[in-house]
Amino acid sequence: MERAKIRNLYDLRETIAAAYFEGAEYPWELLGGIADFIRKLGPSLDPAVFEQRGEEIWVAKSAKVAPTAFLGGPLIVDEEAEIRHCAFVRGSAIVGKNAVVGNSTELKNVILFNRVQVPHYNYVGDSILGYKAHMGAGSITSNVKSDKTLVCVHDGEETIATGLKKFGAMLGDNVEVGCNSVLNPGTVLGRGASVYPTSCVRGLIPEGTIYKKQGEIVQRENRD
């Protein structure tokens, strides 16, 4: 499943967690070790740039954190990131440079690359969001199947069993997710893919395409 590999989804220059991706082939392989990676990386961060705000919580001094936000560790918030009013960061989270975690957004066991925006009423769990990925208001990652069976990733007739019960979505760089959409367990969105508002998405959506509805995925027009 070539299109779901890390090298085809993410620019690793755009995350403080780049070293963590080394040796992995698919991004979901990393979900189980995010917390331990943060615990290892946190104490090595430059104290001139980061401050420790609690047990296993490191926040860049240039980041903006609303006093009403909840920060749970292990957690790293990178430079110039913004954690807005009533955000709920449950832990095992890396928030990239200039990323936005918005009003009433909840994060759990995630890596947000630089400039990711999850700005309004989003739930993002057991997921990795690439550089400049954006989730519209109310869009969420569903990270557990209704029958509680293990998650598989589907790309046409090709299927990979992940062995994971909890797996939200893998968003490549520059992905756009429309408002009030649900990304079902095991969803993978290729670089530059877009999802129409109020969509229910599953499986792999190829790079540079627009998901309009189930069975209708079109190639984005080149406007250059």
Secondary structure, 3 states (H helix, E strand, C coil): CHHHCHHHCCCHHHCCCHHHHCCCCCHHHHHHHHHHHHHHHHHHCCCCCEEEEECCEEEECCCEECCCCEECCCEEECCCCEECCCCEECCCEEECCCCEEEECCEEEEEEECCCCEEEECCEEEEEEECCCCEECCCCEECCECCCCCCEEEEECCEEEEEEECECCEEECCCCEECCCCEECCCEEECCCCEECCCCEECCEECCCEEEEECCEEEECCCCC
